[in-house]
Amino acid sequence: MHTGRGNLILRDGRRLELVFQFGSKFDDLRSGYLYLDTAGLDPASYGDRLQMTCEDGTPVSFVVTHFSDRYLAVAGRVVSAAA
């Protein structure tokens, strides 16, 4: 289990603090949960890729597979410097 803190970057530029818990950390692939209060967010914003920045500066691009008012279940990959 890979855990840490980071920021969800919304399309309007807002950054929301979160705690992440990834069940897999294989190469550049990630899947797991982002824990944050999503009650004030429009669920339509989950229909496209989202960005997260880990506390160590690692950028992760992901899609939401499931959500609630307390978490987002996600699958994605680390964004390489060449991308």
N, C-alpha and C positions, 0 to 999 in steps of 0.2 A: 504494500500500500504506500503510495506516494502522496504526502499531504503538504500543505503550505498555505500561504496567503497570496492574494493578488488583487487585480482590479479588472472588472468587466468594463469594456469600452463600448458604449452605446453609439449608435449612428449619429446622434446629435452632439457627440463629443463628451458627454458626461462619463465620469468614471465612478463605478460603484465598488466599494471594498467587498471582498468575499474571502471565504475559506474554501479551498478545493481539496478533494480527495479523489485521486485517480487510482482505479483498480489495476490498470495496466500502464506500464511505462516501457514499452517495447520499441526500440529505435526511436523514431519521431512520432509514433502513434500514442494517443492518450484517450482514455475513456473513464468516466466516473461522474462525480457530482461537484457542482458549484453551489455552496451554501450561502445564501443571501436572501434578504427580504425582497421578493418579487411582486408583492401585492400591488404596488403602485405602477407597475410596468404593463404596457399593452402587450398581451400575448401575441399579437400580430408581428411584433418585432422579432420573434423567434423564428420566423419563416425563412430566414436567410442566414448566411454565415455570420458569426459574431467573433469578436477578438477579445482575448484576455492577455494581460501581462502579469507574469508571476513576479513575486517579490525580488527575485534575482535578475529580473529584466527579460526573461525568456518569453517571447511572444507565442501564443497558441491560438490557432484558428479552429473553430469548431461549429458543429450544428447541434441544436437541441433535439433530443429524442423524447423527452418527457419533462414536465414541469409541474410545480406546485407553488404555493405562496412562500415556501421556505427554501426551495432548491431548484436547480436546473440539472437534469441528467444530460450529459454531453458525450460526443465522440468527435475527435479531431486529431490534429497533428501540430507539431512545433513548426513554426514558420522559419524557414532557413534564411540566412543572410542573402543568398543568391536569388531568392524568390521575389 
